[in-house]
Amino acid sequence: MVTSAGITAGIDMSLHLIARLDNVETARAVAGMLEHPWDPEVSHLPATDPADIRLARAAITPPRG
């Protein structure tokens, strides 16, 4: 799951997904068509600790029962 907040963040997220699903060159080409300054070195998802993922998942999971 990938989320963003705001218009520009949504563009950056979309370019990040294009880079991951296709390649960085395609994402750069799309960024150019959008006239959006995008740097794949800055626009990335940081590594996440698995414990943080479990905590986040627990926070959004409805209680059972």
Buried (B, 14 or more C-beta within 10 A) or exposed (E): EEEEEEEEEEBBBBBBEBBBEEEBEEBBEBBEEEEEEBEBEEBEEEEEEEEEEEEEEEEEEEEEE
